[in-house]
């Protein structure tokens, strides 16, 4: 898999980082798409460094942008093999960043939007060293049928989704919530009426509170 790179921001405190937050963009975007979240959440997590890697593959439906994996017709049942390749790349990036900043192996959280949300949900629950939190916005759960056998931790998960999302329907997060609760994963869910495929202030604020709680700030 390719070596991932992307922009970073922080810590706001200007000191040595105490936490790592990895932000994973949606299909057709790149790491620059989510790094603007860092100054907002950095007010609540002043000792965190935020990194936003570019997806491992060129976007296959346009001349610009990146993807974590090819999406085809948005049939999640076909994403298993593809997301596993993306998970290998993301796993390596997380470990690399923890080593770069001399952080303990659990001093990190994962956040993703859309395809990035699918990727962090799949990857995070299968890591031996659990993230402090997994934030999955406007995404879904790939291969729910393999989760019980493969999950290695019960990291707390925040699901957030616009109820009017025309790209990834809100039932994807509702289905994920049901599966995660059945597996005794601590889940909080925020469903925003009228919101389409995006992140609004309600979700931003919920994410900030969730991260502070996860890191004990």
SULNOR-V237545 format. One record per backbone hydrogen bond with DSSP energy under -0.5 kcal/mol. NH is the residue of the N-H (numbers start at 1). CO is the residue of the C=O. E is the energy in kcal/mol with one decimal. If there is no record, write none. Layout:
nh-><NH/NH>
co-><CO/CO>
e-><E/E>
//
This chain:
nh-><7/9/11/13/14/18/19/20/21/22/23/23/24/24/25/25/28/29/33/34/35/37/38/40/41/42/43/43/44/45/48/49/50/51/52/54/57/59/62/66/67/74/76/78/79/83/84/85/86/87/88/89/90/91/92/93/94/95/96/97/98/99/100/101/102/103/107/108/109/110/111/112/113/114/116/118/119/120/121/122/123/124/125/126/127/130/132/134/135/136/136/137/137/138/138/142/144/146/147/147/148/150/151/152/153/157/158/159/159/160/161/163/164/165/169/172/173/174/175/176/177/178/179/180/181/182/183/184/185/188/190/192/192/193/195/198/204/205/206/207/208/209/210/211/212/213/214/215/216/216/217>
co-><52/50/48/46/11/47/47/107/49/109/21/51/22/111/23/53/66/26/30/31/31/34/35/36/37/38/39/40/41/41/45/19/9/21/7/5/67/65/59/29/57/71/74/75/76/79/80/81/82/83/84/85/86/87/88/89/90/91/92/93/94/95/96/97/99/98/104/106/20/133/22/135/24/137/113/114/115/116/117/118/119/120/121/123/124/128/108/156/110/134/158/112/135/136/160/140/141/143/143/144/144/146/147/125/125/186/134/157/188/136/190/192/195/162/167/169/170/170/171/172/173/174/175/176/177/178/179/181/180/157/159/161/190/191/192/196/200/201/202/203/204/205/206/207/208/209/210/211/212/213/212>
e-><-0.7/-2.4/-0.5/-2.8/-1.2/-3.1/-1.3/-1.8/-2.4/-2.6/-0.5/-2.9/-0.5/-2.8/-0.6/-0.5/-2.3/-1.6/-2.2/-0.8/-0.9/-2.4/-1.3/-0.6/-2.7/-3.0/-0.6/-0.8/-1.0/-1.8/-1.9/-2.6/-3.0/-2.4/-2.8/-3.3/-2.2/-2.1/-0.8/-3.1/-2.7/-1.7/-1.0/-2.2/-1.6/-3.1/-1.7/-1.3/-1.8/-2.5/-1.5/-1.6/-2.6/-3.0/-2.1/-1.9/-2.7/-2.3/-2.2/-2.5/-2.5/-2.1/-2.5/-2.0/-1.2/-2.7/-1.8/-1.2/-2.1/-2.5/-2.8/-2.5/-2.3/-2.9/-2.2/-1.9/-2.0/-2.5/-2.2/-1.9/-2.6/-2.7/-1.2/-1.3/-1.1/-0.8/-3.4/-2.2/-3.1/-0.6/-3.0/-2.8/-0.6/-0.5/-3.3/-0.6/-0.5/-1.5/-0.6/-0.8/-0.5/-1.8/-2.9/-2.8/-1.0/-3.0/-2.8/-0.6/-3.0/-1.9/-2.2/-2.7/-2.2/-1.4/-0.6/-2.2/-0.7/-1.9/-2.9/-1.9/-2.7/-2.0/-2.2/-2.8/-2.4/-1.8/-1.3/-1.7/-2.7/-2.5/-2.5/-2.3/-0.5/-0.6/-1.3/-1.6/-2.6/-2.7/-2.0/-2.5/-2.2/-2.3/-2.3/-2.4/-2.3/-2.3/-2.4/-2.3/-0.7/-0.7/-2.4>
//
